[in-house]
């Protein structure tokens, strides 16, 4: 996609300002023509003055002054030479005021003109502002000049809005290609052609998106190839592990048929159960590599007592190698349950027990305390090791987090607590790391109990 010549946003904006200015000038001229030249709906400001000037002789010599010689906006009064009001349409309040204005050469409202007649003085009060031609409008609406200014501003706002909408539509039409490109990338559809824009800056962005799309497509293809290779390697390794596991299970079965002591039978039982668990883990691993993870058992109703008994039994099997005793303290009723995936919960809790066993000294004790409080199952696993470091207390639940880098030498890769935390969160629970009063590690698990 080559960058074509387009119009700069600055140029478009300048054109918009100039065109808007031209429209405003035209608007001013139209309003001036309508209200000043044509006098559309209004009288000019000097209309009354002109009528008075045109009828000056008649007003001076007519036997009786009437409104026929004046405009509807005028008011008048005829006075004797000594100031007595003879007739007219001044209000009672204005009769004396207008005479005093005439004598002093001042005015209270409007403009005053005086005409000397044979029988006295004619005083006319008239406005020098634009007036509506309609008497009703003069009575109801405010000053015509104020109305015209207000009307002009309404017209101005309307033009600005309409012209801005036109400008916005033009910009939006140019942005369509940009929005379409981002939507396609968001939908992970990278097989599309980037459009073009007549605006230079938008076209530059589109060119950048096109390069990003190509780079992203290449990276995703490479990642997909690596992922496929990884899945094939995991699948092959899982199949390879199944063979020695089958041998182990077969030999355990043969051992069970021989004469063994009670302790040997216990060990064979541990090996058999652990082999069964390993087989389930391998099946799950194969299902994950084939994207066939089953969710049908994710809402099992699981008896809490059964989980705790399993935890104690498996913990004892793990602790035998280091002569670690597992003490389980339960204060749980038999008819309590939690809802979730049984195998995943077993895996999460066994990761916690395994972590405690790995970092406990030989001939020590691991205590499992279990209680239900506030509709939550609370399990505490307490060991007699060195406890969690400050780093582990803060980052121990993160993936690949290790309190001591040398742990990798013992086969630890910082996944046990991360996996346990992930599974417990899926069950709407919480995993908390701390240290006991005796200095050992303390892992607390909280999972809500099931209520029908």
C-alpha positions in Angstrom: 0.0 0.0 0.0 1.7 3.2 -1.1 1.1 6.6 0.5 -0.9 8.6 -2.0 -1.2 12.4 -2.1 -4.1 13.6 0.0 -5.4 16.7 1.5 -4.0 17.7 4.9 -6.3 18.1 7.9 -5.0 21.6 8.3 -6.1 22.5 4.7 -9.5 21.0 5.3 -10.0 22.9 8.5 -8.9 26.2 6.9 -11.4 25.6 4.1 -14.1 25.0 6.7 -13.3 28.2 8.5 -13.2 30.3 5.3 -16.5 28.8 4.0 -18.1 29.3 7.3 -17.0 32.9 7.3 -18.5 33.4 3.8 -21.8 32.0 5.0 -21.8 34.4 8.0 -21.1 37.4 5.7 -23.9 36.3 3.4 -26.2 35.9 6.4 -25.4 39.4 7.6 -26.1 40.9 4.1 -29.4 39.0 3.8 -30.5 40.2 7.2 -29.5 43.8 6.4 -31.4 43.7 3.1 -34.5 42.2 4.7 -34.8 44.5 7.7 -33.1 47.7 6.6 -33.7 47.9 2.9 -36.9 45.9 2.4 -38.2 46.5 6.0 -39.5 43.0 6.1 -42.1 43.0 9.0 -40.7 46.1 10.6 -40.6 49.8 10.2 -37.2 51.5 9.8 -35.9 53.3 12.9 -36.5 56.8 11.4 -39.9 55.9 9.9 -42.0 58.0 12.4 -39.6 60.9 11.9 -40.0 60.8 8.1 -43.8 60.7 8.3 -43.8 63.7 10.7 -41.5 65.6 8.4 -43.6 64.8 5.3 -46.8 65.9 7.1 -45.3 68.8 8.9 -47.4 71.5 7.1 -50.6 69.5 7.7 -49.8 69.0 11.3 -49.2 72.8 11.7 -52.2 74.0 9.9 -54.9 71.3 10.2 -57.8 72.5 12.4 -57.6 69.3 14.5 -54.6 66.9 14.7 -55.5 63.2 14.3 -53.5 59.9 14.2 -54.0 59.8 10.4 -51.1 62.2 10.1 -48.9 60.2 12.4 -47.6 56.6 12.7 -49.2 54.1 15.1 -46.1 54.3 17.3 -46.5 58.1 17.9 -48.3 59.8 20.7 -49.2 63.5 20.8 -50.8 66.3 22.8 -52.0 69.8 21.9 -51.3 72.5 24.5 -52.3 76.1 24.9 -49.5 78.6 24.9 -49.6 78.8 28.7 -49.4 74.9 29.1 -53.0 73.8 29.4 -53.6 70.4 27.8 -56.3 70.7 25.1 -56.5 67.3 23.5 -54.4 64.3 22.2 -53.6 60.7 23.3 -51.1 61.3 26.0 -51.8 59.4 29.2 -52.8 61.3 32.3 -49.3 60.8 33.7 -47.6 62.0 30.5 -49.6 65.2 30.0 -47.6 67.3 32.4 -44.4 65.4 31.9 -44.3 66.1 28.1 -45.0 69.8 28.6 -42.1 70.0 31.1 -39.9 68.1 28.7 -40.8 70.6 26.0 -40.1 73.6 28.2 -36.8 72.3 29.5 -35.7 70.8 26.2 -35.4 67.3 27.6 -37.1 64.0 27.1 -38.2 61.1 29.3 -38.9 58.4 26.8 -38.6 58.5 23.0 -38.0 61.6 21.0 -40.0 64.8 21.1 -40.8 67.3 18.4 -42.8 70.5 18.9 -44.9 72.3 16.3 -46.3 75.8 16.9 -49.9 76.1 15.8 -52.4 79.0 15.9 -54.2 77.7 18.9 -51.1 76.5 20.8 -48.3 74.0 20.7 -48.3 70.4 19.2 -46.0 68.1 21.0 -45.3 64.7 19.4 -43.5 61.8 21.1 -42.0 59.2 18.7 -39.4 56.3 18.8 -36.2 56.2 16.8 -35.8 52.5 16.8 -37.1 49.8 14.5 -40.7 48.8 15.2 -42.9 45.9 14.2 -45.6 46.7 11.6 -48.0 44.5 13.6 -49.5 46.1 16.6 -49.9 42.8 18.3 -46.2 42.0 17.8 -45.3 45.5 19.2 -47.4 44.7 22.3 -46.2 41.1 22.9 -42.6 40.9 21.7 -39.6 42.8 23.0 -37.9 45.6 21.1 -37.6 44.8 17.4 -33.9 45.5 17.2 -33.3 43.1 20.1 -35.4 40.5 18.4 -33.5 40.9 15.1 -30.2 40.5 16.9 -31.5 37.5 18.7 -32.8 36.0 15.5 -29.4 36.7 13.8 -27.6 34.7 16.5 -30.1 31.8 16.2 -29.4 31.8 12.4 -25.7 31.9 13.1 -25.8 29.0 15.5 -27.9 27.0 13.0 -25.4 27.6 10.2 -22.5 26.7 12.5 -24.2 23.4 13.5 -25.2 22.5 10.0 -21.9 23.3 8.5 -20.0 21.5 11.3 -22.2 18.4 10.7 -21.2 18.6 7.0 -17.5 18.8 8.1 -17.9 15.9 10.6 -19.6 13.7 8.0 -16.7 14.3 5.6 -14.2 13.3 8.3 -16.3 10.3 9.4 -16.5 9.1 5.8 -12.7 9.2 5.6 -12.4 7.4 8.9 -14.5 4.4 7.8 -11.4 2.7 6.3 -9.6 3.2 9.6 -12.5 1.9 11.7 -13.0 -1.1 9.4 -9.3 -2.0 9.7 -9.4 -1.9 13.5 -12.6 -4.0 13.6 -11.0 -6.6 11.4 -7.9 -6.8 13.5 -10.1 -7.0 16.7 -12.0 -9.9 15.1 -8.5 -11.5 14.4 -9.3 -11.4 10.7 -6.0 -10.4 9.1 -6.9 -11.4 5.5 -8.2 -8.1 4.3 -7.1 -5.2 2.2 -6.5 -1.8 3.9 -8.6 0.9 2.4 -7.4 4.4 1.4 -8.3 7.9 2.5 -8.3 11.3 0.9 -6.9 12.8 4.0 -3.1 12.6 4.3 -2.8 12.0 8.0 -5.5 9.2 8.0 -3.8 7.6 5.0 -0.5 7.6 7.0 -2.2 5.8 9.9 -3.7 3.3 7.5 -0.3 2.6 6.0 1.0 2.0 9.6 -1.9 -0.3 10.3 -1.2 -2.2 7.1 2.5 -2.8 8.2 1.3 -3.7 11.7 -1.2 -6.2 10.2 1.4 -7.8 8.1 3.9 -8.1 11.0 1.1 -9.4 13.3 0.0 -12.0 10.7 3.6 -13.2 10.4 4.1 -13.4 14.1 0.8 -15.3 14.7 1.7 -17.8 12.0 5.1 -18.4 13.6 3.4 -18.7 17.0 0.9 -21.1 15.6 3.7 -23.3 14.2 5.5 -23.2 17.5 2.3 -24.0 19.4 1.6 -26.9 17.1 5.1 -28.3 17.6 4.7 -27.8 21.4 1.4 -29.7 21.4 2.9 -32.5 19.4 5.8 -32.8 21.8 3.6 -32.8 24.8 1.3 -35.3 23.2 4.2 -37.6 22.3 5.7 -37.2 25.8 2.3 -38.0 27.4 2.0 -41.1 25.3 5.6 -42.1 26.2 4.8 -41.7 30.0 1.8 -44.0 29.7 4.0 -46.9 28.9 6.2 -46.9 32.1 3.0 -46.0 34.1 1.3 -49.1 32.8 4.4 -51.1 33.8 4.2 -49.6 37.3 0.5 -50.4 37.6 1.0 -53.9 36.4 3.9 -54.6 38.8 1.9 -53.2 41.7 -0.9 -55.6 40.8 1.6 -58.5 40.8 3.0 -57.4 44.1 -0.4 -57.3 45.6 -0.8 -61.1 44.8 2.4 -61.9 46.8 2.7 -62.3 50.6 3.4 -58.8 52.0 3.5 -57.2 55.3 0.8 -54.8 56.3 3.2 -51.9 55.8 4.1 -53.1 52.3 0.5 -53.4 51.4 0.0 -49.8 52.5 2.8 -48.7 50.2 1.4 -50.6 47.3 -1.9 -49.0 47.9 -0.3 -45.6 47.8 1.5 -46.4 44.5 -1.7 -47.7 43.0 -3.7 -44.6 43.9 -1.0 -42.3 42.7 -0.6 -44.2 39.5 -4.4 -43.7 38.9 -4.1 -40.0 39.5 -1.1 -39.8 37.1 -3.1 -41.5 34.5 -6.0 -39.0 34.9 -3.5 -36.1 34.7 -2.0 -37.5 31.5 -5.5 -37.9 30.0 -6.3 -34.3 30.8 -3.0 -33.2 29.3 -3.7 -35.1 26.1 -7.2 -33.6 26.0 -5.7 -30.1 26.4 -3.3 -30.6 23.5 -6.2 -31.6 21.4 -8.4 -28.8 22.7 -10.9 -31.3 24.0 -11.1 -30.4 27.6 -14.3 -31.7 29.1 -16.5 -29.5 31.3 -19.2 -32.0 32.1 -18.0 -32.5 35.6 -17.3 -28.9 36.5 -20.5 -28.7 38.7 -20.1 -31.8 40.8 -21.6 -31.8 44.3 -18.6 -32.8 46.4 -18.7 -34.0 50.0 -16.3 -32.0 52.1 -15.5 -34.9 54.4 -14.4 -37.1 51.4 -12.1 -34.3 50.2 -10.4 -34.0 53.6 -10.0 -37.7 54.0 -8.4 -37.9 50.6 -6.1 -35.0 51.5 -5.0 -36.7 54.7 -4.4 -40.1 53.0 -2.4 -38.6 50.1 -0.5 -36.4 52.4 0.5 -39.4 54.5 1.8 -41.1 51.4 3.8 -38.1 50.4 5.3 -37.7 53.9 6.5 -41.3 54.2 9.7 -40.6 52.3 10.8 -37.9 54.8 9.1 -39.5 57.8 6.7 -36.6 58.1 3.5 -37.1 60.1 0.3 -35.6 58.8 -2.1 -34.5 61.5 -5.6 -33.7 60.3 -7.9 -31.8 62.6 -11.5 -31.6 61.3 -14.5 -29.8 62.8 -16.8 -30.5 59.9 -20.4 -31.9 59.8 -20.9 -34.8 57.4 -23.7 -33.3 55.3 -21.7 -30.3 54.0 -20.8 -30.0 50.4 -19.0 -27.7 47.9 -19.6 -27.4 44.2 -17.0 -27.7 41.6 -14.6 -30.1 39.8 -13.4 -32.9 42.1 -10.2 -33.9 40.3 -9.2 -30.2 40.0 -9.8 -29.6 43.7 -7.8 -32.7 44.5 -5.0 -31.4 42.3 -5.0 -28.0 43.9 -5.0 -29.2 47.5 -2.3 -31.9 46.8 -0.1 -29.2 45.3 -0.3 -27.3 48.6 0.5 -30.5 50.6 3.3 -31.4 48.3 4.8 -27.9 48.7 4.6 -28.3 52.5 6.3 -31.7 52.4 9.1 -30.5 50.0 10.1 -27.7 52.4 9.6 -29.4 55.7 12.5 -31.0 57.5 12.7 -34.8 58.0 10.8 -36.2 61.0 8.6 -33.1 61.3 4.8 -32.6 61.4 2.4 -31.1 58.9 -1.0 -30.0 60.4 -4.2 -29.7 58.4 -6.9 -27.8 60.2 -10.4 -27.7 58.6 -13.4 -25.8 59.7 -16.6 -24.2 58.3 -17.1 -20.6 59.2 -19.4 -18.0 57.6 -20.6 -20.4 54.9 -17.0 -21.1 53.9 -14.8 -24.1 54.1 -11.5 -23.0 55.6 -8.4 -25.4 55.2 -5.1 -24.5 56.8 -1.9 -26.4 56.0 0.9 -25.6 58.5 4.4 -27.0 58.2 7.5 -26.8 60.4 9.8 -25.5 57.6 11.5 -22.1 57.4 8.3 -20.4 56.3 7.7 -18.1 53.3 10.2 -15.3 52.5 9.0 -11.7 52.0 9.2 -12.3 48.3 7.1 -15.4 48.4 4.5 -13.8 50.6 4.1 -11.1 47.9 4.6 -13.1 44.7 4.3 -16.7 45.7 1.0 -17.3 43.8 2.4 -16.0 40.5 3.5 -18.3 37.8 7.2 -19.3 38.0 7.6 -17.5 41.3 10.3 -19.1 43.6 11.5 -18.0 47.0 15.0 -19.3 46.2 16.3 -19.8 42.7 18.1 -23.0 43.8 14.7 -24.6 44.1 14.9 -25.4 40.4 17.7 -27.8 41.2 15.3 -29.9 43.2 12.7 -30.1 40.4 10.7 -27.0 41.4 9.6 -24.5 38.8 7.3 -22.2 40.8 4.0 -23.7 39.4 2.5 -25.6 42.4 1.0 -22.7 44.3 0.2 -20.9 41.0 -1.9 -23.9 39.8 -3.5 -24.2 43.2 -4.5 -20.5 43.3 -5.9 -20.7 39.7 -8.1 -23.7 40.5 -9.3 -22.3 43.8 -10.3 -19.0 42.1 -12.3 -21.0 39.5 -14.2 -22.4 42.5 -14.9 -18.8 43.8 -12.4 -19.3 46.6 -9.2 -17.7 47.9 -5.7 -18.9 48.7 -3.7 -16.9 51.3 0.0 -17.3 52.1 1.4 -16.4 55.5 3.7 -17.8 58.2 2.6 -19.5 61.4 3.5 -18.3 64.9 6.2 -21.1 65.1 7.8 -19.7 61.9 6.6 -22.4 59.5 4.7 -21.9 56.3 0.9 -21.4 56.6 -1.4 -21.8 53.5 -5.1 -21.0 54.0 -7.7 -22.0 51.5 -11.3 -20.6 51.6 -14.0 -22.0 49.4 -17.7 -21.2 49.7 -19.9 -24.2 50.7 -22.7 -25.4 48.5 -26.3 -24.3 49.4 -29.3 -25.8 47.6 
